[in-house]
Amino acid sequence: MTHEVDLPLAGVRVVEIGQLIAIPSAGQQLSDLGAEVIKLEPPGGEPARQIDADYARGIFYGYNRGKRSICLDLKDSADLQRARDLIASSDILLHNLRPGTLDRLGFSSAELQRLRPEIISVSVSGYGAEGPSATRAGLDIAAQAESGLMSVTGEAEGPPQRVGAPVIDHATSYVVAQAVLAALLRRDRTGKGSSVRVSLLDVAIHLQTANWIEWQVSGKSMSRKGNGQPSVAPAADVFRAVDGELVISGYQPRAWIELCKAIDLPELADDPRFSTNTLRVENRAVLVATIEKQLCHRSAAEAVEHLTAAGVVAALVRDYDQVICADDVIANRTFIPGTNERGEQYLTPAMPYRAEPPMARTDPSQVPALNEWASSMGWMRHSGRKPLGNNVTDKPISMHHRGDVQC
C-alpha cells in the first residue's frame, strides 16, 4: 500500500477545469503522484459524463480516478466567487477552455497572479493562443489532421487514416504534467508562479520530429507507406506466421546479417537485391515475401522467440485480450484496479514507470460522483441547491469490460 504522505505531490492542490482527455489525463497523473485534484465541472458535469457511449465512459473512468468533483456554474456570480476562492487556495490550475474564456471570467494571468502570486496555470488549446485559429475548437483528430500525421498514416494507395488511439491528447497530457513539475521545481527556487500554454497542434508536430528532419534532409515529400519504415528495411514490417502476425526490425547492418542467419538464409545478406539498405527499401515487397516464407511454418510466438535469441528485434502483434494477459504485463503490474462512481470495478493502466520508494498511487481509487466534494463540504446548503449525493452502491459488477479478468 502506498503511503500518501510519501508521494512527491502530497500537499499540492490542483483545480482542474477540463473535459475529455488532455487536461483530465494530466490531472489524473498529478493525482496519482499524490496531489489533491478538484475537478470543477459545469452543471450536469463535463461532456464525458453526459455522452451515452462506451468511448465516453472509457474516457471518464480512465482519467478521473481519485479526484473530487464540484459542480459550479461560472455564469452565476455566487458560483464564480466560489471558484475564485477555490483557485486562490490552490497551487495549480489546469484548463482547456478556449483562449480568452478564462480572461472573460475574470481569471486572466494578471488576475491569477493577484489572487495567488505563486500559482501555476497551464492551459491547453487546439491551435495556440496567437494564430488565426486561436478560437477554433480543437480535438485530437483535428490535430492529427492538420499536423500532417494523418497524411503519413495508412496504406500508400488508401486514404489518410487516424492513429488507432487518441495519441495527441495523451501526449499533450504528458507535456502538461511535465510543465507542471518543471514549474513546481522553479517555484521552489524562486517562489514565483508560472503561466504555461500548450497546444494540441504543437504537440502533434513535435511527435513527428524525426519525420520533419528526414523531410528536410531527403528533400522528398513525406507520404503514406503502410507498414514498414519508409527509408529503412526491414523495419516495422509485418509478417504472417501460422497463427498470427509479428513485426521485425532488422535494418541495422549487424542485425540484418543476424536476421539472415536466423531464417536459415545467410546468403541473403549479400544478395544483390538486398545487400544495402537502399536496395532493401527498393525491393521491400520481395524482401518481405522472402522472409515470410521462412517463418510461415512457425507459430508467431516461436518465431519471435527464435529471432530474439538471434539478437533481432521481433514482437507479436497482439489484440487487447492478449495484451492484458501477457506475461510481461502481469509481471510488471501494468494494470491497476479502478472503481467508477457506482462502485463497479475495472482495470486501468498504471503510471508507466516504477520507482523505489513508490512515487505513484497503486491502490484502488474511485471516480467521483458529480458534485460529491461540494456536497460533503456543505457548500450546497448555502447555495440553496439540492445536493447530488455520492450514488455509490454495493451492487455486483455489471460492466461489460473486464474488471475481473481471468488469464
Rosetta blueprint (number, residue, H / E / L):
1 M L
2 T L
3 H L
4 E H
5 V H
6 D H
7 L L
8 P L
9 L L
10 A L
11 G L
12 V L
13 R E
14 V E
15 V E
16 E E
17 I E
18 G L
19 Q L
20 L L
21 I L
22 A H
23 I H
24 P H
25 S H
26 A H
27 G H
28 Q H
29 Q H
30 L H
31 S H
32 D H
33 L L
34 G L
35 A L
36 E E
37 V E
38 I E
39 K E
40 L E
41 E E
42 P L
43 P L
44 G L
45 G L
46 E L
47 P H
48 A H
49 R H
50 Q H
51 I L
52 D L
53 A L
54 D H
55 Y H
56 A H
57 R H
58 G H
59 I H
60 F H
61 Y H
62 G H
63 Y L
64 N L
65 R L
66 G L
67 K L
68 R E
69 S E
70 I E
71 C E
72 L L
73 D L
74 L L
75 K L
76 D L
77 S H
78 A H
79 D H
80 L H
81 Q H
82 R H
83 A H
84 R H
85 D H
86 L H
87 I H
88 A H
89 S L
90 S L
91 D L
92 I E
93 L E
94 L E
95 H E
96 N L
97 L L
98 R L
99 P L
100 G L
101 T H
102 L H
103 D H
104 R H
105 L L
106 G L
107 F L
108 S L
109 S H
110 A H
111 E H
112 L H
113 Q H
114 R H
115 L H
116 R L
117 P L
118 E L
119 I L
120 I E
121 S E
122 V E
123 S E
124 V E
125 S E
126 G L
127 Y L
128 G L
129 A L
130 E L
131 G L
132 P L
133 S L
134 A L
135 T L
136 R L
137 A L
138 G L
139 L L
140 D H
141 I H
142 A H
143 A H
144 Q H
145 A H
146 E H
147 S L
148 G L
149 L L
150 M H
151 S H
152 V H
153 T L
154 G L
155 E L
156 A L
157 E L
158 G L
159 P L
160 P L
161 Q L
162 R L
163 V L
164 G L
165 A L
166 P L
167 V H
168 I H
169 D H
170 H H
171 A H
172 T H
173 S H
174 Y H
175 V H
176 V H
177 A H
178 Q H
179 A H
180 V H
181 L H
182 A H
183 A H
184 L H
185 L H
186 R H
187 R H
188 D H
189 R H
190 T H
191 G L
192 K L
193 G L
194 S E
195 S E
196 V E
197 R E
198 V E
199 S E
200 L H
201 L H
202 D H
203 V H
204 A H
205 I H
206 H H
207 L L
208 Q L
209 T H
210 A H
211 N H
212 W H
213 I H
214 E H
215 W H
216 Q H
217 V H
218 S H
219 G L
220 K L
221 S L
222 M L
223 S L
224 R L
225 K L
226 G L
227 N L
228 G L
229 Q L
230 P L
231 S L
232 V L
233 A L
234 P L
235 A L
236 A L
237 D E
238 V E
239 F E
240 R E
241 A L
242 V L
243 D L
244 G L
245 E E
246 L E
247 V E
248 I E
249 S E
250 G L
251 Y L
252 Q L
253 P H
254 R H
255 A H
256 W H
257 I H
258 E H
259 L H
260 C H
261 K H
262 A H
263 I L
264 D L
265 L L
266 P H
267 E H
268 L H
269 A H
270 D H
271 D L
272 P L
273 R L
274 F L
275 S L
276 T L
277 N H
278 T H
279 L H
280 R H
281 V H
282 E H
283 N L
284 R H
285 A H
286 V H
287 L H
288 V H
289 A H
290 T H
291 I H
292 E H
293 K H
294 Q H
295 L H
296 C L
297 H L
298 R L
299 S L
300 A H
301 A H
302 E H
303 A H
304 V H
305 E H
306 H H
307 L H
308 T H
309 A H
310 A L
311 G L
312 V L
313 V E
314 A E
315 A E
316 L E
317 V L
318 R L
319 D L
320 Y H
321 D H
322 Q H
323 V H
324 I H
325 C L
326 A L
327 D H
328 D H
329 V H
330 I H
331 A H
332 N L
333 R L
334 T L
335 F E
336 I E
337 P E
338 G E
339 T E
340 N L
341 E L
342 R L
343 G L
344 E L
345 Q E
346 Y E
347 L E
348 T E
349 P E
350 A L
351 M L
352 P L
353 Y L
354 R L
355 A L
356 E L
357 P L
358 P L
359 M L
360 A L
361 R L
362 T L
363 D L
364 P L
365 S E
366 Q E
367 V L
368 P L
369 A L
370 L L
371 N L
372 E H
373 W H
374 A H
375 S H
376 S H
377 M H
378 G L
379 W H
380 M H
381 R H
382 H H
383 S H
384 G L
385 R L
386 K L
387 P L
388 L L
389 G L
390 N L
391 N L
392 V L
393 T L
394 D L
395 K L
396 P L
397 I L
398 S L
399 M L
400 H L
401 H L
402 R L
403 G L
404 D L
405 V L
406 Q L
407 C L
